[in-house]
Amino acid sequence: MDFYVSWYPGDPDYPRHDDDCAMLVSVASVARDWSMGQFNILPHRLIIDSGGYRYAIAPQESLSPPALFKRQLGILDQAPIEAIICARDYPVLDASLTSNQKDYCITQTIAYAYEFKQLAKKHRLPSHWRTMAIIQGYDEASLIYCANELKSIGFDLYGIGSLAVLKRHQPIIRRVEAVASVVGAERLHIFGVGVIETVNAFREMGIHSIDSARPAKAAAYNEILYSNPYRRFGIMEPPHIPMAGRLPKHRRLSKPLPCGCPVCKNGSSDIIGVGKRAFIRARALHNYYHLKKVFVDS
């Protein structure tokens, strides 16, 4: 199972420290003129997300399907790497929507996917670039319907989003199993996961890939992750700085634990630093190193 780390401007240069790095970049998270050419070292694999979630909550920012597809190709900038380009989706953002409103989201997702498929055919993408449609729904039946419709259009891979709102393990697993029964677990990507128990279940199911923004998000909350076994700590801030983060004092570190990550292996203590963006980036790179070990190497 592949792990793609979600990347935003200001995050660490992950590929410089990991020659098998897989990244997810969203159209909605980078500037209109940004491209992969700005990386000195390219990731090994890449997902170009469509920004569907962002555009659903801020429709005034959205691009037309042809403009969005052009932007995705611009981000790739002819990069000679394995890449997955996502069709735009329309997430079901609010569980309180009427059934007609929810069905509209699914219908719109299918329509976007159909137009994306036509654009991909027209542009004759190289063989090392693949297409992904995003399955949306609000229960198992609606997800199965959407999955069948998208499968009939035909894509290399399929993703499933909007799972984070469920919060609990078993409802997430049931929905993923329902979708996998249609498109196959080996062709399914799960967006935005970070709970270890759930990731382990995905691995056992044979899921193709997952992504997570957890390394950088945890770093921003002054959280430090370790692997073998998986552990999560906060930082014991200096007395003159109010305690930040979400972990109690007894789960905070005043110095790093032994670690072989790119930050710590040379004796750096930057991962417990506070007050500078450079410390957050160092912590994010450290967290990435350990979370990848948990997600992929366990």
C-alpha positions in Angstrom: 0.0 0.0 0.0 1.4 3.3 -1.1 1.4 6.4 1.2 1.2 9.8 -0.3 2.0 12.8 1.9 -0.2 15.8 1.3 2.1 18.8 0.5 1.4 22.5 0.8 3.7 25.5 0.1 5.9 26.0 3.2 6.0 22.2 4.0 9.4 20.4 4.0 11.0 19.4 0.7 10.2 15.7 1.3 11.7 14.3 -2.0 15.1 15.7 -1.0 15.2 13.4 2.0 13.3 10.4 0.6 14.1 9.0 -2.9 10.9 6.9 -2.8 8.6 9.9 -1.8 5.0 10.0 -3.0 3.2 13.3 -2.7 -0.3 14.6 -3.1 -0.6 18.2 -4.3 -4.0 20.0 -4.7 -4.7 22.5 -7.4 -6.5 24.6 -4.8 -3.4 24.7 -2.5 -0.8 26.2 -4.8 -0.4 29.4 -6.8 -1.8 29.5 -10.3 1.7 29.6 -11.8 3.2 26.9 -9.5 4.6 23.7 -11.1 6.7 20.7 -10.2 9.6 22.3 -11.9 10.1 24.3 -8.7 11.3 21.2 -7.0 15.1 20.5 -7.4 14.4 16.8 -6.8 11.0 15.4 -7.9 8.9 13.0 -5.9 8.9 9.4 -7.2 5.1 9.4 -7.4 2.5 12.2 -7.5 -1.3 12.7 -7.2 -2.7 15.9 -8.5 -5.9 16.5 -6.6 -8.7 18.5 -8.3 -9.5 20.8 -5.3 -13.0 19.5 -5.3 -13.5 20.0 -1.6 -12.2 23.5 -1.6 -14.3 24.4 -4.7 -17.5 23.0 -3.1 -17.2 25.3 -0.1 -15.9 28.3 -2.2 -17.5 27.9 -5.6 -16.4 31.4 -6.6 -12.9 30.1 -6.8 -13.6 27.1 -8.9 -12.3 26.5 -12.5 -14.2 25.1 -15.4 -13.4 21.4 -16.1 -11.2 22.3 -19.2 -9.4 25.1 -17.2 -8.9 22.7 -14.2 -7.5 20.0 -16.4 -5.1 22.5 -18.1 -4.0 23.6 -14.6 -3.3 20.1 -13.5 -1.2 19.5 -16.6 0.6 22.8 -15.9 1.4 21.6 -12.4 2.9 18.4 -13.8 5.0 20.4 -16.2 5.8 17.3 -18.3 7.5 15.8 -15.2 8.9 12.3 -16.0 7.4 10.7 -13.0 4.5 8.4 -12.2 1.5 10.7 -11.7 -2.2 10.3 -11.0 -4.6 13.1 -12.2 -7.9 13.3 -10.3 -11.3 14.2 -11.8 -13.1 16.9 -9.9 -15.7 15.7 -7.4 -18.5 17.3 -5.5 -18.4 16.2 -1.9 -21.5 15.8 0.3 -20.4 18.3 2.9 -23.4 18.4 5.1 -25.2 15.3 6.5 -28.3 17.4 7.1 -28.8 18.1 3.4 -32.0 16.7 1.9 -31.8 13.5 -0.2 -32.3 15.5 -3.4 -29.4 17.8 -2.4 -27.1 14.9 -1.6 -28.1 13.1 -4.9 -27.2 16.3 -6.8 -23.7 16.2 -5.4 -23.3 12.6 -6.6 -24.8 13.5 -10.0 -22.4 16.4 -10.3 -19.5 14.2 -9.4 -20.4 11.8 -12.2 -20.8 14.6 -14.7 -17.4 16.1 -13.8 -15.8 12.6 -14.2 -17.4 12.1 -17.6 -16.1 15.5 -18.9 -12.6 14.8 -17.3 -12.5 11.4 -19.1 -13.2 13.1 -22.5 -10.4 15.7 -21.8 -8.0 13.0 -20.9 -8.8 11.1 -24.1 -8.3 14.2 -26.2 -4.9 15.0 -24.7 -3.6 11.4 -25.0 -1.8 11.3 -21.6 1.5 9.5 -21.5 1.4 5.9 -20.1 3.1 6.9 -16.9 0.2 9.3 -16.0 -3.0 7.7 -14.9 -6.5 8.9 -14.2 -8.6 8.7 -11.0 -12.3 9.4 -10.4 -13.5 10.2 -6.9 -16.4 8.3 -5.5 -18.8 10.3 -3.4 -21.8 9.3 -1.4 -23.5 9.5 2.0 -24.2 5.8 2.8 -23.2 2.5 1.4 -25.9 2.3 -1.2 -25.1 5.8 -2.6 -21.4 5.0 -2.7 -22.1 1.7 -4.6 -24.3 3.6 -7.1 -21.6 6.3 -7.7 -18.9 3.6 -7.9 -20.8 1.7 -10.6 -21.5 4.8 -12.6 -17.8 5.9 -12.5 -16.6 2.3 -13.3 -18.8 2.3 -16.4 -17.0 5.5 -17.6 -13.7 3.8 -17.0 -10.7 5.1 -15.0 -7.3 3.6 -14.1 -7.9 4.2 -10.3 -10.7 5.3 -8.0 -10.6 7.3 -4.8 -13.1 7.7 -2.0 -13.4 10.9 0.0 -15.6 12.4 2.7 -14.7 9.6 5.2 -13.1 11.8 7.9 -16.6 13.1 9.0 -17.5 9.6 10.2 -14.7 9.6 12.8 -15.4 6.0 13.9 -13.6 3.0 12.6 -16.3 0.5 11.7 -18.5 2.9 9.6 -15.5 3.9 7.6 -14.5 0.2 7.0 -18.0 -0.7 5.9 -18.1 2.1 3.3 -14.7 1.3 1.9 -15.6 -2.4 1.7 -18.7 -1.5 -0.2 -16.8 0.6 -2.7 -14.0 -2.0 -3.0 -16.6 -4.6 -3.9 -17.4 -2.6 -7.1 -14.0 -1.3 -8.3 -11.6 -3.6 -6.4 -9.4 -2.7 -3.4 -6.3 -2.9 -5.5 -7.5 0.1 -7.6 -8.8 2.2 -4.6 -7.2 5.2 -3.0 -8.4 6.5 0.4 -8.2 10.3 0.9 -7.2 11.9 4.2 -6.7 9.2 6.7 -4.5 9.2 9.8 -5.9 6.7 12.4 -3.4 3.8 12.7 -6.1 1.2 13.3 -8.0 2.2 10.2 -4.8 2.3 8.1 -3.9 -1.2 9.2 -7.3 -2.4 8.2 -6.9 -0.8 4.7 -3.5 -2.6 4.3 -5.1 -5.9 5.1 -7.8 -5.2 2.6 -5.3 -4.7 -0.1 -6.1 -1.0 -0.7 -3.9 0.6 -3.4 -2.9 3.8 -1.6 -3.8 6.4 1.1 -2.8 10.0 1.7 -2.5 12.1 4.9 -1.5 15.6 5.9 -0.8 14.5 9.4 3.0 15.0 9.4 2.7 18.8 8.9 -0.6 19.2 10.8 0.8 17.4 13.9 4.0 19.5 13.6 1.9 22.7 13.6 0.3 21.6 16.9 3.8 20.9 18.4 3.3 17.2 18.2 6.2 14.7 17.7 5.5 11.3 16.2 7.7 8.1 16.7 7.4 4.6 15.2 8.2 1.1 16.4 6.0 1.3 18.3 3.8 4.3 17.2 3.9 7.0 19.8 2.7 10.6 20.0 4.2 13.3 22.2 4.0 17.1 22.7 6.8 19.6 23.4 7.7 20.9 26.8 7.8 24.6 25.9 10.1 27.0 27.7 8.6 28.7 30.8 8.2 32.1 29.0 6.0 30.5 26.3 2.5 29.4 27.0 1.9 25.7 26.5 0.5 25.0 23.1 -0.7 21.8 21.5 -3.3 19.3 22.7 -1.3 16.8 24.8 -1.1 16.9 28.6 2.2 17.8 30.4 3.1 14.2 31.2 3.1 13.4 27.5 5.5 16.2 26.5 9.2 15.9 25.8 12.0 18.3 26.8 14.5 16.6 24.5 14.2 14.3 21.5 14.2 10.5 21.8 16.8 8.5 19.9 16.0 8.8 16.3 17.5 8.1 12.8 15.3 10.5 10.8 16.9 13.1 8.5 16.6 15.8 11.1 17.7 13.9 14.2 20.4 11.6 12.9 23.0 14.4 13.1 22.1 15.3 16.7 19.8 18.2 15.8 17.2 19.2 18.4 15.1 21.3 16.0 12.1 19.1 16.4 11.4 20.4 19.9 12.0 24.0 18.9 9.1 26.5 19.1 8.5 30.0 17.8 10.0 29.6 14.3 8.6 28.2 11.0 11.9 26.3 10.5 11.2 24.3 13.7 7.7 23.3 12.4 9.2 22.2 9.0 11.9 20.1 10.9 9.2 18.5 13.0 7.0 17.8 9.9 9.9 16.0 8.2 10.6 14.0 11.3 6.9 13.1 11.6 6.8 12.1 7.9 9.7 9.8 8.4 8.0 8.0 11.3 4.5 8.0 9.9 5.7 6.5 6.7 7.3 3.7 8.7 4.0 3.1 10.5 1.9 3.2 7.3 4.1 1.4 4.9 6.8 -0.6 6.7 4.7 -2.1 9.6 
